[in-house]
């Protein structure tokens, strides 16, 4: 089977996929050669987080979760296929509507 050539018509095909020469990447990115000072590579930027965007704790009813777990373990948790299907359809509708 002949190789598939990728590229616009009339131009040579794209070069083969292979190892990347790190020197060309550094020069293209404007970075210094491997002789750069070690302090430059260890600098870190602190990210400041806003309290306004913090969602807080998840609203979980721990008592209800414990009841459901106990019912599942004992085999008494009712699984009603019609309700499961309705919930899946409703979730899909919410995802499509963007709400």
QUIHUUR-V719841 format. One record per backbone hydrogen bond with DSSP energy under -0.5 kcal/mol. CO is the residue of the C=O (numbers start at 1). NH is the residue of the N-H. If there is no record, write none. Layout:
# QUIHUUR-V719841
[[CO NH] [CO NH]]
This chain:
# QUIHUUR-V719841
[[3 5] [6 14] [8 11] [20 22] [21 24] [21 25] [22 26] [23 27] [24 28] [25 29] [26 30] [26 31] [33 36] [37 40] [37 41] [38 42] [39 43] [44 46] [46 48] [47 49] [50 53] [51 54] [53 55] [58 60] [60 62] [61 65] [62 66] [63 67] [64 68] [65 69] [66 70] [67 71] [68 72] [69 73] [70 74] [71 75] [71 76] [71 77] [72 75] [76 78] [78 80] [79 81] [80 83] [80 84] [81 85] [82 86] [83 87] [84 88] [85 89] [86 90] [87 91] [88 92] [89 93] [90 94] [91 95] [92 96] [93 97] [94 98] [94 99]]
